[in-house]
Amino acid sequence: MILHFCCAVTIAKMNDMADHNAIIEEMVEGIRRNRCRSLAPEDVADLVDEINEEMLAGGIMFKHLMEDTMWSMTGERPNKNTNWSDMK
């Protein structure tokens, strides 16, 4: 279920599909019925919520790693925010 869900979300986002949430929900239900029969619908909802949280955290981590990589390649910090007014 996890693999199928992550692939579906990735493909939908990469192809910029219109109304991708409805398509993914339909796909997840089909996968549950055909490939993951032991999972109850409420278990799938909990699992999808947890996967989404991990994907958000992973996105933040990759962004941070890419900024560090760019900094090490160019020597230029990616965050050029020199306005310290938010630190008051």
Contacts in CASP RR format, 6 or more apart in sequence:
PFRMAT RR
TARGET T0000
AUTHOR 0000-0000-0000
METHOD contacts of the structure
MODEL  1
MILHFCCAVTIAKMNDMADHNAIIEEMVEGIRRNRCRSLAPEDVADLVDE
INEEMLAGGIMFKHLMEDTMWSMTGERPNKNTNWSDMK
1 28 0 8 1.000
1 31 0 8 1.000
1 32 0 8 1.000
1 35 0 8 1.000
1 36 0 8 1.000
1 39 0 8 1.000
1 44 0 8 1.000
1 47 0 8 1.000
2 47 0 8 1.000
2 51 0 8 1.000
4 27 0 8 1.000
4 28 0 8 1.000
4 31 0 8 1.000
4 35 0 8 1.000
5 24 0 8 1.000
5 28 0 8 1.000
5 31 0 8 1.000
5 47 0 8 1.000
5 48 0 8 1.000
5 51 0 8 1.000
6 51 0 8 1.000
6 55 0 8 1.000
8 23 0 8 1.000
8 24 0 8 1.000
8 27 0 8 1.000
8 28 0 8 1.000
9 20 0 8 1.000
9 24 0 8 1.000
9 55 0 8 1.000
12 20 0 8 1.000
12 23 0 8 1.000
12 24 0 8 1.000
13 20 0 8 1.000
17 23 0 8 1.000
28 44 0 8 1.000
28 48 0 8 1.000
29 41 0 8 1.000
29 44 0 8 1.000
32 39 0 8 1.000
32 41 0 8 1.000
32 44 0 8 1.000
36 44 0 8 1.000
39 47 0 8 1.000
67 78 0 8 1.000
67 79 0 8 1.000
70 76 0 8 1.000
70 78 0 8 1.000
71 77 0 8 1.000
71 78 0 8 1.000
END
